[in-house]
Amino acid sequence: MAAALSRPYQEAEDFVRRQKAVHLDETGWRERRLRAWLWARVTQKVAVFRLARARSKAEAKAQLGEGFLGTAVTDRFAGYM
């Protein structure tokens, strides 16, 4: 399934990174005993989810991509600033 969805997932992620506004949020997640966060990037047309080991400014930037020029709509979590 991962191989079959690889290309559509990348297309959705690329689409989100080109938008003028992206809603960005994360929630706690556990994998066995390891802590992770489920990140959501949501636009009017597409939502993309990804698990990550970090909840930080660096991870927020990674979620949006290096060249993101739009506005990130967040809950103003201090770690994003």
PDB file with one MODEL, atoms N, CA, C and O in Angstrom:
MODEL        1
ATOM      1  N   MET A   1       0.826  -1.164   0.000  1.00  0.00           N
ATOM      2  CA  MET A   1       0.000   0.000   0.000  1.00  0.00           C
ATOM      3  C   MET A   1       0.887   1.249   0.000  1.00  0.00           C
ATOM      4  O   MET A   1       0.602   2.209  -0.716  1.00  0.00           O
ATOM      5  N   ALA A   2       1.947   1.242   0.789  1.00  0.00           N
ATOM      6  CA  ALA A   2       2.824   2.416   0.853  1.00  0.00           C
ATOM      7  C   ALA A   2       3.390   2.755  -0.520  1.00  0.00           C
ATOM      8  O   ALA A   2       3.452   3.924  -0.898  1.00  0.00           O
ATOM      9  N   ALA A   3       3.801   1.739  -1.260  1.00  0.00           N
ATOM     10  CA  ALA A   3       4.353   1.978  -2.602  1.00  0.00           C
ATOM     11  C   ALA A   3       3.282   2.538  -3.534  1.00  0.00           C
ATOM     12  O   ALA A   3       3.557   3.444  -4.322  1.00  0.00           O
ATOM     13  N   ALA A   4       2.075   2.008  -3.448  1.00  0.00           N
ATOM     14  CA  ALA A   4       0.989   2.463  -4.322  1.00  0.00           C
ATOM     15  C   ALA A   4       0.586   3.905  -4.030  1.00  0.00           C
ATOM     16  O   ALA A   4       0.188   4.638  -4.936  1.00  0.00           O
ATOM     17  N   LEU A   5       0.688   4.308  -2.779  1.00  0.00           N
ATOM     18  CA  LEU A   5       0.270   5.660  -2.390  1.00  0.00           C
ATOM     19  C   LEU A   5       1.402   6.672  -2.388  1.00  0.00           C
ATOM     20  O   LEU A   5       1.164   7.856  -2.148  1.00  0.00           O
ATOM     21  N   SER A   6       2.611   6.243  -2.645  1.00  0.00           N
ATOM     22  CA  SER A   6       3.766   7.137  -2.587  1.00  0.00           C
ATOM     23  C   SER A   6       3.618   8.344  -3.510  1.00  0.00           C
ATOM     24  O   SER A   6       3.810   9.479  -3.075  1.00  0.00           O
ATOM     25  N   ARG A   7       3.285   8.116  -4.753  1.00  0.00           N
ATOM     26  CA  ARG A   7       3.171   9.223  -5.706  1.00  0.00           C
ATOM     27  C   ARG A   7       1.988  10.152  -5.381  1.00  0.00           C
ATOM     28  O   ARG A   7       2.177  11.367  -5.343  1.00  0.00           O
ATOM     29  N   PRO A   8       0.773   9.620  -5.144  1.00  0.00           N
ATOM     30  CA  PRO A   8      -0.327  10.530  -4.782  1.00  0.00           C
ATOM     31  C   PRO A   8      -0.048  11.324  -3.503  1.00  0.00           C
ATOM     32  O   PRO A   8      -0.431  12.490  -3.401  1.00  0.00           O
ATOM     33  N   TYR A   9       0.618  10.695  -2.528  1.00  0.00           N
ATOM     34  CA  TYR A   9       0.958  11.406  -1.297  1.00  0.00           C
ATOM     35  C   TYR A   9       1.904  12.561  -1.604  1.00  0.00           C
ATOM     36  O   TYR A   9       1.714  13.670  -1.104  1.00  0.00           O
ATOM     37  N   GLN A  10       2.917  12.309  -2.421  1.00  0.00           N
ATOM     38  CA  GLN A  10       3.879  13.365  -2.775  1.00  0.00           C
ATOM     39  C   GLN A  10       3.188  14.494  -3.527  1.00  0.00           C
ATOM     40  O   GLN A  10       3.499  15.665  -3.310  1.00  0.00           O
ATOM     41  N   GLU A  11       2.256  14.152  -4.410  1.00  0.00           N
ATOM     42  CA  GLU A  11       1.513  15.176  -5.142  1.00  0.00           C
ATOM     43  C   GLU A  11       0.679  16.025  -4.180  1.00  0.00           C
ATOM     44  O   GLU A  11       0.617  17.245  -4.332  1.00  0.00           O
ATOM     45  N   ALA A  12       0.042  15.397  -3.198  1.00  0.00           N
ATOM     46  CA  ALA A  12      -0.748  16.141  -2.210  1.00  0.00           C
ATOM     47  C   ALA A  12       0.153  17.040  -1.370  1.00  0.00           C
ATOM     48  O   ALA A  12      -0.188  18.192  -1.104  1.00  0.00           O
ATOM     49  N   GLU A  13       1.301  16.514  -0.956  1.00  0.00           N
ATOM     50  CA  GLU A  13       2.241  17.303  -0.160  1.00  0.00           C
ATOM     51  C   GLU A  13       2.761  18.502  -0.964  1.00  0.00           C
ATOM     52  O   GLU A  13       2.854  19.607  -0.429  1.00  0.00           O
ATOM     53  N   ASP A  14       3.099  18.296  -2.233  1.00  0.00           N
ATOM     54  CA  ASP A  14       3.554  19.398  -3.088  1.00  0.00           C
ATOM     55  C   ASP A  14       2.463  20.453  -3.258  1.00  0.00           C
ATOM     56  O   ASP A  14       2.747  21.651  -3.230  1.00  0.00           O
ATOM     57  N   PHE A  15       1.227  20.014  -3.431  1.00  0.00           N
ATOM     58  CA  PHE A  15       0.100  20.932  -3.567  1.00  0.00           C
ATOM     59  C   PHE A  15      -0.029  21.811  -2.324  1.00  0.00           C
ATOM     60  O   PHE A  15      -0.141  23.033  -2.426  1.00  0.00           O
ATOM     61  N   VAL A  16      -0.013  21.181  -1.154  1.00  0.00           N
ATOM     62  CA  VAL A  16      -0.161  21.918   0.103  1.00  0.00           C
ATOM     63  C   VAL A  16       0.943  22.965   0.245  1.00  0.00           C
ATOM     64  O   VAL A  16       0.679  24.089   0.670  1.00  0.00           O
ATOM     65  N   ARG A  17       2.154  22.609  -0.102  1.00  0.00           N
ATOM     66  CA  ARG A  17       3.297  23.521   0.054  1.00  0.00           C
ATOM     67  C   ARG A  17       3.249  24.716  -0.891  1.00  0.00           C
ATOM     68  O   ARG A  17       3.988  25.681  -0.697  1.00  0.00           O
ATOM     69  N   ARG A  18       2.395  24.668  -1.907  1.00  0.00           N
ATOM     70  CA  ARG A  18       2.266  25.789  -2.848  1.00  0.00           C
ATOM     71  C   ARG A  18       1.099  26.721  -2.510  1.00  0.00           C
ATOM     72  O   ARG A  18       0.894  27.721  -3.197  1.00  0.00           O
ATOM     73  N   GLN A  19       0.341  26.409  -1.471  1.00  0.00           N
ATOM     74  CA  GLN A  19      -0.851  27.196  -1.156  1.00  0.00           C
ATOM     75  C   GLN A  19      -0.516  28.482  -0.409  1.00  0.00           C
ATOM     76  O   GLN A  19       0.522  28.586   0.243  1.00  0.00           O
ATOM     77  N   LYS A  20      -1.417  29.462  -0.518  1.00  0.00           N
ATOM     78  CA  LYS A  20      -1.229  30.746   0.159  1.00  0.00           C
ATOM     79  C   LYS A  20      -1.428  30.632   1.661  1.00  0.00           C
ATOM     80  O   LYS A  20      -0.812  31.372   2.428  1.00  0.00           O
ATOM     81  N   ALA A  21      -2.286  29.707   2.089  1.00  0.00           N
ATOM     82  CA  ALA A  21      -2.544  29.510   3.521  1.00  0.00           C
ATOM     83  C   ALA A  21      -2.675  28.019   3.808  1.00  0.00           C
ATOM     84  O   ALA A  21      -3.347  27.285   3.083  1.00  0.00           O
ATOM     85  N   VAL A  22      -2.021  27.592   4.879  1.00  0.00           N
ATOM     86  CA  VAL A  22      -2.076  26.194   5.304  1.00  0.00           C
ATOM     87  C   VAL A  22      -2.313  26.170   6.809  1.00  0.00           C
ATOM     88  O   VAL A  22      -1.593  26.816   7.570  1.00  0.00           O
ATOM     89  N   HIS A  23      -3.317  25.426   7.227  1.00  0.00           N
ATOM     90  CA  HIS A  23      -3.559  25.223   8.653  1.00  0.00           C
ATOM     91  C   HIS A  23      -2.643  24.089   9.101  1.00  0.00           C
ATOM     92  O   HIS A  23      -2.614  23.023   8.485  1.00  0.00           O
ATOM     93  N   LEU A  24      -1.900  24.325  10.172  1.00  0.00           N
ATOM     94  CA  LEU A  24      -0.891  23.380  10.642  1.00  0.00           C
ATOM     95  C   LEU A  24      -1.119  23.087  12.118  1.00  0.00           C
ATOM     96  O   LEU A  24      -1.237  23.997  12.938  1.00  0.00           O
ATOM     97  N   ASP A  25      -1.181  21.795  12.439  1.00  0.00           N
ATOM     98  CA  ASP A  25      -1.352  21.425  13.840  1.00  0.00           C
ATOM     99  C   ASP A  25      -0.818  20.010  14.033  1.00  0.00           C
ATOM    100  O   ASP A  25      -0.588  19.279  13.069  1.00  0.00           O
ATOM    101  N   GLU A  26      -0.628  19.643  15.283  1.00  0.00           N
ATOM    102  CA  GLU A  26      -0.141  18.305  15.611  1.00  0.00           C
ATOM    103  C   GLU A  26      -0.818  17.828  16.876  1.00  0.00           C
ATOM    104  O   GLU A  26      -1.312  18.623  17.676  1.00  0.00           O
ATOM    105  N   THR A  27      -0.834  16.529  17.045  1.00  0.00           N
ATOM    106  CA  THR A  27      -1.393  15.931  18.250  1.00  0.00           C
ATOM    107  C   THR A  27      -0.512  14.759  18.665  1.00  0.00           C
ATOM    108  O   THR A  27       0.120  14.115  17.827  1.00  0.00           O
ATOM    109  N   GLY A  28      -0.479  14.496  19.950  1.00  0.00           N
ATOM    110  CA  GLY A  28       0.355  13.413  20.457  1.00  0.00           C
ATOM    111  C   GLY A  28      -0.035  12.062  19.884  1.00  0.00           C
ATOM    112  O   GLY A  28      -1.200  11.818  19.573  1.00  0.00           O
ATOM    113  N   TRP A  29       0.947  11.193  19.750  1.00  0.00           N
ATOM    114  CA  TRP A  29       0.760   9.874  19.149  1.00  0.00           C
ATOM    115  C   TRP A  29       1.752   8.931  19.795  1.00  0.00           C
ATOM    116  O   TRP A  29       2.868   9.334  20.120  1.00  0.00           O
ATOM    117  N   ARG A  30       1.372   7.712  19.981  1.00  0.00           N
ATOM    118  CA  ARG A  30       2.295   6.718  20.536  1.00  0.00           C
ATOM    119  C   ARG A  30       2.433   5.555  19.571  1.00  0.00           C
ATOM    120  O   ARG A  30       1.452   5.074  19.005  1.00  0.00           O
ATOM    121  N   GLU A  31       3.656   5.118  19.397  1.00  0.00           N
ATOM    122  CA  GLU A  31       3.953   3.897  18.650  1.00  0.00           C
ATOM    123  C   GLU A  31       4.675   2.986  19.622  1.00  0.00           C
ATOM    124  O   GLU A  31       5.838   3.202  19.964  1.00  0.00           O
ATOM    125  N   ARG A  32       3.967   1.974  20.054  1.00  0.00           N
ATOM    126  CA  ARG A  32       4.451   1.127  21.147  1.00  0.00           C
ATOM    127  C   ARG A  32       4.742   2.040  22.335  1.00  0.00           C
ATOM    128  O   ARG A  32       3.822   2.668  22.857  1.00  0.00           O
ATOM    129  N   ARG A  33       5.979   2.127  22.767  1.00  0.00           N
ATOM    130  CA  ARG A  33       6.299   3.021  23.897  1.00  0.00           C
ATOM    131  C   ARG A  33       6.983   4.307  23.442  1.00  0.00           C
ATOM    132  O   ARG A  33       7.383   5.123  24.272  1.00  0.00           O
ATOM    133  N   LEU A  34       7.116   4.488  22.155  1.00  0.00           N
ATOM    134  CA  LEU A  34       7.787   5.677  21.627  1.00  0.00           C
ATOM    135  C   LEU A  34       6.769   6.786  21.371  1.00  0.00           C
ATOM    136  O   LEU A  34       5.687   6.550  20.835  1.00  0.00           O
ATOM    137  N   ARG A  35       7.142   7.990  21.765  1.00  0.00           N
ATOM    138  CA  ARG A  35       6.272   9.146  21.572  1.00  0.00           C
ATOM    139  C   ARG A  35       6.507   9.735  20.186  1.00  0.00           C
ATOM    140  O   ARG A  35       7.640   9.805  19.709  1.00  0.00           O
ATOM    141  N   ALA A  36       5.430  10.151  19.557  1.00  0.00           N
ATOM    142  CA  ALA A  36       5.503  10.800  18.246  1.00  0.00           C
ATOM    143  C   ALA A  36       4.365  11.818  18.179  1.00  0.00           C
ATOM    144  O   ALA A  36       3.574  11.946  19.113  1.00  0.00           O
ATOM    145  N   TRP A  37       4.299  12.529  17.072  1.00  0.00           N
ATOM    146  CA  TRP A  37       3.223  13.491  16.843  1.00  0.00           C
ATOM    147  C   TRP A  37       2.664  13.274  15.453  1.00  0.00           C
ATOM    148  O   TRP A  37       3.403  13.070  14.490  1.00  0.00           O
ATOM    149  N   LEU A  38       1.352  13.321  15.368  1.00  0.00           N
ATOM    150  CA  LEU A  38       0.673  13.259  14.083  1.00  0.00           C
ATOM    151  C   LEU A  38       0.432  14.692  13.642  1.00  0.00           C
ATOM    152  O   LEU A  38      -0.350  15.418  14.256  1.00  0.00           O
ATOM    153  N   TRP A  39       1.105  15.092  12.578  1.00  0.00           N
ATOM    154  CA  TRP A  39       0.987  16.441  12.044  1.00  0.00           C
ATOM    155  C   TRP A  39      -0.074  16.465  10.956  1.00  0.00           C
ATOM    156  O   TRP A  39      -0.188  15.532  10.161  1.00  0.00           O
ATOM    157  N   ALA A  40      -0.847  17.540  10.929  1.00  0.00           N
ATOM    158  CA  ALA A  40      -1.854  17.750   9.887  1.00  0.00           C
ATOM    159  C   ALA A  40      -1.565  19.075   9.199  1.00  0.00           C
ATOM    160  O   ALA A  40      -1.344  20.097   9.848  1.00  0.00           O
ATOM    161  N   ARG A  41      -1.571  19.035   7.886  1.00  0.00           N
ATOM    162  CA  ARG A  41      -1.474  20.244   7.065  1.00  0.00           C
ATOM    163  C   ARG A  41      -2.732  20.272   6.222  1.00  0.00           C
ATOM    164  O   ARG A  41      -2.963  19.372   5.415  1.00  0.00           O
ATOM    165  N   VAL A  42      -3.556  21.311   6.404  1.00  0.00           N
ATOM    166  CA  VAL A  42      -4.892  21.321   5.819  1.00  0.00           C
ATOM    167  C   VAL A  42      -5.107  22.596   5.006  1.00  0.00           C
ATOM    168  O   VAL A  42      -4.812  23.701   5.460  1.00  0.00           O
ATOM    169  N   THR A  43      -5.630  22.411   3.790  1.00  0.00           N
ATOM    170  CA  THR A  43      -6.031  23.534   2.941  1.00  0.00           C
ATOM    171  C   THR A  43      -7.514  23.346   2.617  1.00  0.00           C
ATOM    172  O   THR A  43      -8.149  22.422   3.124  1.00  0.00           O
ATOM    173  N   GLN A  44      -8.062  24.219   1.775  1.00  0.00           N
ATOM    174  CA  GLN A  44      -9.471  24.087   1.398  1.00  0.00           C
ATOM    175  C   GLN A  44      -9.722  22.808   0.611  1.00  0.00           C
ATOM    176  O   GLN A  44     -10.829  22.270   0.641  1.00  0.00           O
ATOM    177  N   LYS A  45      -8.706  22.316  -0.094  1.00  0.00           N
ATOM    178  CA  LYS A  45      -8.914  21.168  -0.977  1.00  0.00           C
ATOM    179  C   LYS A  45      -8.221  19.886  -0.542  1.00  0.00           C
ATOM    180  O   LYS A  45      -8.662  18.796  -0.907  1.00  0.00           O
ATOM    181  N   VAL A  46      -7.151  19.994   0.226  1.00  0.00           N
ATOM    182  CA  VAL A  46      -6.337  18.824   0.532  1.00  0.00           C
ATOM    183  C   VAL A  46      -5.894  18.855   1.993  1.00  0.00           C
ATOM    184  O   VAL A  46      -5.588  19.912   2.543  1.00  0.00           O
ATOM    185  N   ALA A  47      -5.867  17.679   2.605  1.00  0.00           N
ATOM    186  CA  ALA A  47      -5.291  17.516   3.941  1.00  0.00           C
ATOM    187  C   ALA A  47      -4.208  16.439   3.849  1.00  0.00           C
ATOM    188  O   ALA A  47      -4.416  15.385   3.248  1.00  0.00           O
ATOM    189  N   VAL A  48      -3.057  16.716   4.451  1.00  0.00           N
ATOM    190  CA  VAL A  48      -1.938  15.774   4.445  1.00  0.00           C
ATOM    191  C   VAL A  48      -1.532  15.517   5.887  1.00  0.00           C
ATOM    192  O   VAL A  48      -1.394  16.448   6.681  1.00  0.00           O
ATOM    193  N   PHE A  49      -1.342  14.252   6.217  1.00  0.00           N
ATOM    194  CA  PHE A  49      -0.960  13.852   7.574  1.00  0.00           C
ATOM    195  C   PHE A  49       0.380  13.141   7.527  1.00  0.00           C
ATOM    196  O   PHE A  49       0.671  12.411   6.580  1.00  0.00           O
ATOM    197  N   ARG A  50       1.199  13.356   8.556  1.00  0.00           N
ATOM    198  CA  ARG A  50       2.499  12.678   8.642  1.00  0.00           C
ATOM    199  C   ARG A  50       2.904  12.536  10.104  1.00  0.00           C
ATOM    200  O   ARG A  50       2.740  13.464  10.895  1.00  0.00           O
ATOM    201  N   LEU A  51       3.426  11.383  10.449  1.00  0.00           N
ATOM    202  CA  LEU A  51       3.968  11.169  11.791  1.00  0.00           C
ATOM    203  C   LEU A  51       5.400  11.676  11.852  1.00  0.00           C
ATOM    204  O   LEU A  51       6.166  11.517  10.901  1.00  0.00           O
ATOM    205  N   ALA A  52       5.756  12.284  12.970  1.00  0.00           N
ATOM    206  CA  ALA A  52       7.118  12.771  13.171  1.00  0.00           C
ATOM    207  C   ALA A  52       7.501  12.563  14.627  1.00  0.00           C
ATOM    208  O   ALA A  52       6.634  12.482  15.496  1.00  0.00           O
ATOM    209  N   ARG A  53       8.778  12.479  14.889  1.00  0.00           N
ATOM    210  CA  ARG A  53       9.275  12.289  16.251  1.00  0.00           C
ATOM    211  C   ARG A  53       9.403  13.593  17.014  1.00  0.00           C
ATOM    212  O   ARG A  53       9.645  13.576  18.221  1.00  0.00           O
ATOM    213  N   ALA A  54       9.246  14.729  16.335  1.00  0.00           N
ATOM    214  CA  ALA A  54       9.462  16.019  16.987  1.00  0.00           C
ATOM    215  C   ALA A  54       8.218  16.905  16.912  1.00  0.00           C
ATOM    216  O   ALA A  54       7.389  16.788  16.011  1.00  0.00           O
ATOM    217  N   ARG A  55       8.132  17.778  17.883  1.00  0.00           N
ATOM    218  CA  ARG A  55       7.113  18.831  17.934  1.00  0.00           C
ATOM    219  C   ARG A  55       7.891  20.121  18.181  1.00  0.00           C
ATOM    220  O   ARG A  55       8.075  20.535  19.326  1.00  0.00           O
ATOM    221  N   SER A  56       8.344  20.748  17.104  1.00  0.00           N
ATOM    222  CA  SER A  56       9.263  21.874  17.233  1.00  0.00           C
ATOM    223  C   SER A  56       9.130  22.814  16.044  1.00  0.00           C
ATOM    224  O   SER A  56       8.442  22.523  15.066  1.00  0.00           O
ATOM    225  N   LYS A  57       9.807  23.946  16.159  1.00  0.00           N
ATOM    226  CA  LYS A  57       9.855  24.910  15.057  1.00  0.00           C
ATOM    227  C   LYS A  57      10.493  24.279  13.827  1.00  0.00           C
ATOM    228  O   LYS A  57      10.007  24.458  12.710  1.00  0.00           O
ATOM    229  N   ALA A  58      11.568  23.549  14.027  1.00  0.00           N
ATOM    230  CA  ALA A  58      12.255  22.896  12.906  1.00  0.00           C
ATOM    231  C   ALA A  58      11.330  21.897  12.209  1.00  0.00           C
ATOM    232  O   ALA A  58      11.312  21.818  10.981  1.00  0.00           O
ATOM    233  N   GLU A  59      10.572  21.144  12.984  1.00  0.00           N
ATOM    234  CA  GLU A  59       9.646  20.174  12.382  1.00  0.00           C
ATOM    235  C   GLU A  59       8.509  20.885  11.668  1.00  0.00           C
ATOM    236  O   GLU A  59       8.095  20.448  10.594  1.00  0.00           O
ATOM    237  N   ALA A  60       7.996  21.964  12.232  1.00  0.00           N
ATOM    238  CA  ALA A  60       6.939  22.732  11.567  1.00  0.00           C
ATOM    239  C   ALA A  60       7.434  23.238  10.220  1.00  0.00           C
ATOM    240  O   ALA A  60       6.709  23.172   9.227  1.00  0.00           O
ATOM    241  N   LYS A  61       8.653  23.738  10.179  1.00  0.00           N
ATOM    242  CA  LYS A  61       9.241  24.209   8.920  1.00  0.00           C
ATOM    243  C   LYS A  61       9.421  23.054   7.944  1.00  0.00           C
ATOM    244  O   LYS A  61       9.174  23.209   6.748  1.00  0.00           O
ATOM    245  N   ALA A  62       9.848  21.904   8.441  1.00  0.00           N
ATOM    246  CA  ALA A  62      10.018  20.729   7.581  1.00  0.00           C
ATOM    247  C   ALA A  62       8.672  20.286   7.003  1.00  0.00           C
ATOM    248  O   ALA A  62       8.599  19.863   5.849  1.00  0.00           O
ATOM    249  N   GLN A  63       7.623  20.384   7.795  1.00  0.00           N
ATOM    250  CA  GLN A  63       6.295  19.997   7.327  1.00  0.00           C
ATOM    251  C   GLN A  63       5.837  20.888   6.169  1.00  0.00           C
ATOM    252  O   GLN A  63       5.182  20.417   5.239  1.00  0.00           O
ATOM    253  N   LEU A  64       6.182  22.166   6.231  1.00  0.00           N
ATOM    254  CA  LEU A  64       5.766  23.114   5.194  1.00  0.00           C
ATOM    255  C   LEU A  64       6.732  23.188   4.026  1.00  0.00           C
ATOM    256  O   LEU A  64       6.360  23.652   2.948  1.00  0.00           O
ATOM    257  N   GLY A  65       7.960  22.742   4.219  1.00  0.00           N
ATOM    258  CA  GLY A  65       8.948  22.778   3.148  1.00  0.00           C
ATOM    259  C   GLY A  65       9.796  24.028   3.204  1.00  0.00           C
ATOM    260  O   GLY A  65       9.357  25.078   3.673  1.00  0.00           O
ATOM    261  N   GLU A  66      11.009  23.900   2.722  1.00  0.00           N
ATOM    262  CA  GLU A  66      11.986  25.010   2.755  1.00  0.00           C
ATOM    263  C   GLU A  66      11.493  26.256   2.029  1.00  0.00           C
ATOM    264  O   GLU A  66      11.722  27.369   2.503  1.00  0.00           O
ATOM    265  N   GLY A  67      10.825  26.097   0.897  1.00  0.00           N
ATOM    266  CA  GLY A  67      10.431  27.254   0.098  1.00  0.00           C
ATOM    267  C   GLY A  67       9.031  27.761   0.368  1.00  0.00           C
ATOM    268  O   GLY A  67       8.489  28.509  -0.446  1.00  0.00           O
ATOM    269  N   PHE A  68       8.423  27.381   1.485  1.00  0.00           N
ATOM    270  CA  PHE A  68       7.044  27.794   1.756  1.00  0.00           C
ATOM    271  C   PHE A  68       6.964  29.307   1.903  1.00  0.00           C
ATOM    272  O   PHE A  68       7.657  29.896   2.732  1.00  0.00           O
ATOM    273  N   LEU A  69       6.107  29.937   1.086  1.00  0.00           N
ATOM    274  CA  LEU A  69       5.968  31.393   1.100  1.00  0.00           C
ATOM    275  C   LEU A  69       4.608  31.850   1.606  1.00  0.00           C
ATOM    276  O   LEU A  69       4.355  33.050   1.715  1.00  0.00           O
ATOM    277  N   GLY A  70       3.734  30.900   1.916  1.00  0.00           N
ATOM    278  CA  GLY A  70       2.387  31.241   2.348  1.00  0.00           C
ATOM    279  C   GLY A  70       2.309  31.568   3.832  1.00  0.00           C
ATOM    280  O   GLY A  70       3.320  31.796   4.497  1.00  0.00           O
ATOM    281  N   THR A  71       1.087  31.583   4.325  1.00  0.00           N
ATOM    282  CA  THR A  71       0.812  31.847   5.732  1.00  0.00           C
ATOM    283  C   THR A  71       0.460  30.537   6.421  1.00  0.00           C
ATOM    284  O   THR A  71      -0.409  29.798   5.958  1.00  0.00           O
ATOM    285  N   ALA A  72       1.132  30.253   7.522  1.00  0.00           N
ATOM    286  CA  ALA A  72       0.812  29.078   8.328  1.00  0.00           C
ATOM    287  C   ALA A  72      -0.158  29.508   9.417  1.00  0.00           C
ATOM    288  O   ALA A  72       0.170  30.359  10.244  1.00  0.00           O
ATOM    289  N   VAL A  73      -1.341  28.929   9.419  1.00  0.00           N
ATOM    290  CA  VAL A  73      -2.357  29.221  10.420  1.00  0.00           C
ATOM    291  C   VAL A  73      -2.195  28.175  11.519  1.00  0.00           C
ATOM    292  O   VAL A  73      -2.383  26.982  11.281  1.00  0.00           O
ATOM    293  N   THR A  74      -1.842  28.629  12.730  1.00  0.00           N
ATOM    294  CA  THR A  74      -1.557  27.708  13.832  1.00  0.00           C
ATOM    295  C   THR A  74      -2.280  28.148  15.108  1.00  0.00           C
ATOM    296  O   THR A  74      -2.939  29.187  15.148  1.00  0.00           O
ATOM    297  N   ASP A  75      -2.135  27.334  16.134  1.00  0.00           N
ATOM    298  CA  ASP A  75      -2.677  27.695  17.449  1.00  0.00           C
ATOM    299  C   ASP A  75      -1.666  28.498  18.266  1.00  0.00           C
ATOM    300  O   ASP A  75      -1.860  28.715  19.462  1.00  0.00           O
ATOM    301  N   ARG A  76      -0.595  28.934  17.621  1.00  0.00           N
ATOM    302  CA  ARG A  76       0.452  29.765  18.220  1.00  0.00           C
ATOM    303  C   ARG A  76       1.222  29.036  19.326  1.00  0.00           C
ATOM    304  O   ARG A  76       1.677  29.661  20.284  1.00  0.00           O
ATOM    305  N   PHE A  77       1.363  27.736  19.191  1.00  0.00           N
ATOM    306  CA  PHE A  77       2.199  26.974  20.106  1.00  0.00           C
ATOM    307  C   PHE A  77       3.582  27.609  20.145  1.00  0.00           C
ATOM    308  O   PHE A  77       4.160  27.883  19.093  1.00  0.00           O
ATOM    309  N   ALA A  78       4.120  27.846  21.329  1.00  0.00           N
ATOM    310  CA  ALA A  78       5.383  28.573  21.492  1.00  0.00           C
ATOM    311  C   ALA A  78       6.533  27.895  20.741  1.00  0.00           C
ATOM    312  O   ALA A  78       7.464  28.575  20.308  1.00  0.00           O
ATOM    313  N   GLY A  79       6.485  26.590  20.581  1.00  0.00           N
ATOM    314  CA  GLY A  79       7.542  25.882  19.869  1.00  0.00           C
ATOM    315  C   GLY A  79       7.632  26.221  18.398  1.00  0.00           C
ATOM    316  O   GLY A  79       8.659  25.962  17.770  1.00  0.00           O
ATOM    317  N   TYR A  80       6.572  26.798  17.825  1.00  0.00           N
ATOM    318  CA  TYR A  80       6.603  27.183  16.412  1.00  0.00           C
ATOM    319  C   TYR A  80       7.343  28.494  16.189  1.00  0.00           C
ATOM    320  O   TYR A  80       7.839  28.754  15.093  1.00  0.00           O
ATOM    321  N   MET A  81       7.416  29.308  17.215  1.00  0.00           N
ATOM    322  CA  MET A  81       7.936  30.671  17.059  1.00  0.00           C
ATOM    323  C   MET A  81       9.445  30.723  17.074  1.00  0.00           C
ATOM    324  O   MET A  81      10.027  31.801  16.953  1.00  0.00           O
TER     325      MET A  81
ENDMDL
END
